[in-house]
């Protein structure tokens, strides 16, 4: 889960879809298929400074996408096994991990 810059909540599901929710009303606003497999389980969705979203999945891919229309701007496959976690370091660099690998994005 992550909070978008406009205050909406975004969640990733086991079928690869993402849902956007209005926290004030509890209404689901939008739903998109972003990945072809389940979102990873630990800190797998992050909102970037430009409002785009980055997410990792068991489909081995990192996707950068628009939370307003669900369009995937970039898809990166770096791992050979499902992605388990994404983490931004204090210096802004991204670290991704899978069952057998760790990747540092400088």
BELHUQUI-V489588 format. One record per residue. N is the residue number from 1. RES is the residue in one letter. PSI is psi in radians with two decimals (999 if undefined). Layout:
BEGIN
N,RES,PSI  N,RES,PSI
END
This chain:
BEGIN
1,X,2.68  2,X,2.74  3,X,2.18  4,X,2.87  5,X,-0.43  6,X,0.09  7,X,-0.05  8,X,2.65  9,X,2.39  10,X,2.37  11,X,2.64  12,X,2.41  13,X,2.99  14,X,-0.26  15,X,0.10  16,X,0.02  17,X,2.74  18,X,2.50  19,X,2.48  20,X,2.29  21,X,2.53  22,X,2.03  23,X,-0.50  24,X,-0.67  25,X,-0.34  26,X,0.13  27,X,2.44  28,X,2.22  29,X,-0.74  30,X,2.71  31,X,2.36  32,X,2.63  33,X,1.98  34,X,-0.65  35,X,2.85  36,X,0.02  37,X,3.13  38,X,2.48  39,X,2.57  40,X,2.96  41,X,-0.36  42,X,1.93  43,X,1.00  44,X,-0.11  45,X,2.23  46,X,2.46  47,X,2.19  48,X,2.86  49,X,-0.52  50,X,0.07  51,X,-0.24  52,X,2.86  53,X,2.46  54,X,2.38  55,X,2.70  56,X,2.76  57,X,2.93  58,X,-0.08  59,X,0.18  60,X,0.11  61,X,2.58  62,X,2.26  63,X,2.40  64,X,2.19  65,X,2.84  66,X,2.10  67,X,-0.12  68,X,-0.66  69,X,-0.05  70,X,0.10  71,X,2.27  72,X,2.07  73,X,-0.61  74,X,2.45  75,X,2.22  76,X,2.19  77,X,1.84  78,X,-0.52  79,X,2.69  80,X,0.03  81,X,2.89  82,X,2.45  83,X,2.33  84,X,-0.52  85,X,2.57  86,X,2.47  87,X,2.28  88,X,2.26  89,X,2.89  90,X,-0.50  91,X,0.00  92,X,-0.17  93,X,2.63  94,X,2.43  95,X,2.30  96,X,2.59  97,X,2.64  98,X,-2.99  99,X,-0.35  100,X,0.03  101,X,2.70  102,X,2.33  103,X,2.37  104,X,2.23  105,X,1.86  106,X,999
END
